[in-house]
Amino acid sequence: MATEPTERAPMGLPTGPGAAAILAAGIGSLALGIFAFAGDAVPVIGRAFNFWNPTGALSGVTLTAIAVWLASWYALSRRWASREVNLVPVNVASFLMLAVALLLTFPPFMDLLQGK
């Protein structure tokens, strides 16, 4: 029985691209939380984020946060393209950024920070 030669997956793929994606997701989430809080707390910032009237500041908040996420992903992936990155601190930092972002978008917590 003849066997076809198989191509092996390269051993030791760099962790940099995956770490870049994970950290960029944390950065983008944190940007969303900060922008949402700032848009709600400061009327001038809220008006600046109003890109489309039917949604109000939410349109600018989400669009700007997506731009931050994409820019950070691009920059990190270029920097870490072929590097080995320790994923533990990247995952911890991303999780903490996500947790803070969730708190900043939670209305009772936002009201508490604003003194309402």
Helices and strands as residue ranges (DSSP letters): H 16-41, H 43-48, H 57-79, H 87-104, H 107-114
